[in-house]
Amino acid sequence: MIYESKILNVTIRRPKVHYLPDIVYAQISDSKKTNQLLQADLLIPVSAQKLPTVIFITGGGFVSANRARSPQLRMHLAENNFVVASINYRTAPNARFPEPVEDVKSAIRFLRANAERFGVDTEKIFVIGDSAGGYLAAMAAVTSGANLFNKGDNLNMSDKISAAVSLYGVSDLTKIAEDFPEAVQKLHASAGSVESLFVNGETSFGGDDGGISAHPEAFARANPINYINKNSAPMLLMHGTADNIVSPAQSDLLFQALKNHGVEAERYLIPDANHSDEYWNQTEVFDLITEFFRRYI
């Protein structure tokens, strides 16, 4: 007896994607004078054309930067023909503002400088981050193409981006707990809070003692709202209404400021979504992010 094989007709909808891990994009001597490698894991769709590129900036409360997070989102973007680079960056308490922001800009410059190597379209570079990574994405957007402290007056196209996405990101480090109970607000105002370590640094390695109220000027320098200018990149901001880590008011602060400065911005709320829960891995979220980036291609 001869048995017949079945036929499976396949329509090609997704590209083949190569995974290229542990790419060193910068080497930094930290506050303890040890050499720290800053690395990126790349997803590169097979294509004869240069492709738009998304830098994914992981969250971690400013004290962790695990670039292995959010594999579903990163693969979704790669399968939609984006080169995706997930990066780590310097974290508190060994690093302080603006060093992690500078790391994100270093990654942008590295990918632009190595466009031939990784198939990057240098005119179409985007960033996306969640939580603390959303804050860093916002800083990259509002200072797009500019030195960090000059509000875009002297353009430096090497770290220019086309658009950015912040998922439940921090926007104003002095108001992270503004809508939360008083006991939580006191914890965030203390010298031991992660935002205080991020801005003030570690006292045993030259940092400044005290919490938010002790150094208002330093916290103002770390506020993305204070850098918005005509050259700031368009932004998509998303937040869950049930977020109990970063108040939804945080993304609204930045959204209102961007709109009032004439910068293109959109904000979406997801009912019942908490901080980095399963809501953020759903098709509706991934498709909205993808279409937002495509708009600026």
Order of alpha helices (4+ residues) and beta strands (2+ residues): beta-beta-beta-alpha-beta-alpha-alpha-beta-alpha-beta-alpha-alpha-alpha-beta-alpha-beta-alpha
